[in-house]
Amino acid sequence: MADVNRDTIAMKRAWPFVYAAMLLGVIGWLNFITADDRQYSRLAESFLEGKLFLLPTSPNSWADTAPFEEHHYSALGPFPAVLTMPLLRTGYFHLGLLSFVMTLGVFYLCFRLARKGSYSRNESCWLALAFCFGTSFIGVAALAGSNFFAHVVAVMLLFLAINEYEGKSRPWLIGGLIGLAMASRAPAGLNILFFGLAIILGVGAIQERMTGLAKLLLPFSTVVGLLALYNFARFGNPLESGYSYQLNGFGTPYANWNVPGNTPGPPLSLRYIPNHLWIFLFGLPSTDAIGTSVLLMSPFLVYLLSVRRWDLTNKLITLNVAVVLLSVLAFRSTGFEQVGYRFSLDFLPFVFWLLMRSQIKVTNGFKGLIFIATVIDLCLTVFYLASGVDRRLG
């Protein structure tokens, strides 16, 4: 009887790891059957040629690019393209390979963060499962698209920064990581707010805190400055990344395109927030793929309502999340062609950090909601592919 009980306990402990391996296998397979849209590889090729504009290809595809003065530019953050440059030099490159490797990294970093929060290995695996397969992250991790890859890179950098803060907490490294996240996904750079306020409002002499703030902001500002120079060299405006000129997937300027969730007008406006907030909270799956409710994608997040620990760090995390959420809701698009609401990934690692810091109990009910979320989100990913919205299958 004792041996049977030990075997049962061992199976329960191993189950989330086996389940994670199965889901990672599915994600890897989807990455390799999805054709690379080549936006980042084309941008990397341009960088290797010493050019900032996209080089013509045969056949030319200018979807999602920004035409300006007889050239087409990428509106996406440049850092993921820099990451692809070494692989392009090898003569073989598929974005799915790099995306899958970084997805493994995100799973490990989420698991590691949970372990730092005194969760067991089994509980930490459940939390990593929740983030990687029970949120919008599954949609960007499973498909080899440049817009999706930018999210994977940004999420990995945010988890690296949070893990560093919970570890050695070196401000210069955190500032550099958030700067690179901004060079991947601009809204992700707003997470510098948490770390800056944490230093300013933290313990220690004023001079010591100001020194820490300077160490944080110096590498971050360096990356921001390089991005400004990059934009100025392309568009003559350090604040223009290309979104004002960007074409949609059908070759039409976004400013002239009017469909639900993708409103014509400037890239940023407060008037977009009400409609986008409704989609974020209550959107239902559809072939338009303009956004699906976070409550449907991640029902386990209702456990945030049980948070009782409101120390300074948790309050600052919440403030930080609110600021980044408002910024992505104020963007003209919800993230057309997606599973879930992918722009939420610009702050979602901080939401999980809040869960972990609050020592939310990983009960059977919590695990059940995580399992339900992973099944729903995997089905939505398959639905997205089967619906014909994604036409990039190889």
HURAVEN-V733858 format. One line per field, one symbol per residue. psi: psi as a letter, one per 40 degrees, with the letter a starting at -180 (. if undefined). burial: 1 if it has 24 or more other ideal C-beta (glycine too) atoms within 12 Angstrom, else 0. A space follows every 10 residues. Layout:
BEGIN
psi=???
burial=???
END
This chain:
BEGIN
psi=dddddddddd dddddddddd dddddddddd deehhheedd ddddddddef ieihiiihih heheihhhfe ihiheiiedd dddeddddde ehhhdddddd dddddddddd ddddddefii dddddddddd ddeeaedddd dehgiddddd dddddddddd dddddebdfh dddddddddd ddedhdddde eddddddddd eaiiiddddd dddddddddd dddddddddd ddddeeheeh eeddeiiaee ehhdeehgih eghiaidhhd eddddddddd dehiiiedfe iihddddgde ededeehehg iddddddddd ddddddddde idiefigihb gdeeeeeddd dddddddefh hgiddddddd dddddddddd ddddddeedh feh.
burial=0000000000 0000011011 0011011101 1001011111 1111111000 0111100000 1111111100 0111111111 1111101100 0011111111 1111111111 1111011010 0111111111 1111111111 1111111111 1111111111 1111110000 1111111111 1111111111 1111111111 0100000000 0110111011 1011011001 1001100001 1111111110 0011000000 1110001100 0100111011 1010110111 1111111111 1011001000 0011011111 1011111111 1111111111 1111111111 1111111101 0100011011 1111111111 1001100011 0100
END
